[in-house]
Amino acid sequence: MNILVINCGSSSLKYQLIDSISEKVLAKGICERIGNQGSRIVYQPAGGEKEITEAPMPTHKNAIQMVLDSLVNETTGVIKDLSEVGAVGHRIVHGGEKFNASVVLTEEVIKEIEACNELAPLHNPANIIGINACRELMPNTPMVGVFDTAFHQTMPERAYIYGLPYKFYTDYKIRRYGFHGTSHSFVSKKGAELAGLDINHSKIIVCHLGNGASICAVENGKSIDTSMGLTPLEGLVMGTRSGDIDPAIVEFIGKKENASIDRVMDILNKESGVLGISGISSDFRDLEKASEEGDEHATRAREVFCYRAAKVIGGYIAALHGVDLICFTAGLGENDAGIRKGICSYLDYMGIQLDDEVNNSHRAVDVKLSTPDSKVQVWMVPTNEELAIAKETLALLK
Ligand code: ADP
């Protein structure tokens, strides 16, 4: 069955058409600047040229229509008819406490997802717009929702309750939810397989290090803790997000800069992280280059990033009472040998040793990074959230 995977943001929409049997991507692309001037669709059929077409897309429905037109296009399309799309899998950011697994999207379920909107006001409303647009254009095609938060719903209370008055949890549902769940789930399963572990008797730490970054402790296949919280702002120092800070800093910056709460939150989300520390870039490639050229600000940003990630891993080794496997994934985890080395250099006490030659010579492939005598296996396991969504969709419809 061919499954269309949709990841709909407020002004962009990423898509992939995946053959769920062969797990091959038939076509993929992105619609950008939806609702703005200069909107365009990028479409790439497997083995074919990438096409970029500028076209007005006032709404997400227009964007999805363009995606469907591209897929069935007589010359560059990959299917003859839309009936060849068996189902649509939608990425949804926040499922609150309501959703601990993927669901078939019905009118009623969509209402329940809408009730989670206040927990992710930047993301969920856009996800729902994408779902509704697809339902209008493909009313007879089954749709499934796959949540970033669902995998973490197995966390024990002691991991998700904040040190706040408990009524904020009962009244407002303020708690740790965690994100990147589809990736943490996919990578921990794949990592266990590669490392020869029985997932049901395993202690795994997954480091999803991209522009947004989070670490997850997985015990016997279940998430027991993760570094992101109520929102994706908590935890590691990220590309532009601060990660953990003393909460009193919010008030302090507000007073010093005469800034509103909204402005301070903007600083923490968009102007902080390694961008803020370095003053150069949020992209670790730029920082690596600047650092090699002797820029101390870039070096500092990379060092803070590694140190903070290592501290989280150390904490999760305690939470798990040990660790069998550490996995690195996403943009940095799959491409930045210096960051992996920087993090693992703090873990030598635990008997964790990287094979430098392997670490330095591989990108974005499944590969064991640790030496044969390392007490804990370390693997690079490229994530594939779209394939994970397609598999979930297929499993639910079966
Ligand atoms: P997100 O999906 O959260 O936007 P990604 O997983 O794409 O983020 O990761 C982006 C980060 O990964 C950037 O800092 C970038 O520098 C780094 N990255 C991506 N590709 C490479 C590469 N080929 N070499 C080194 N770093 C890379």
Residues whose N, C-alpha, C, O or C-beta is under 5 A from the ligand:
A	BS01	ADP	L209 G210 N211 G212 S282 D283 F284 R285 A330 G331 L332 N335 D336
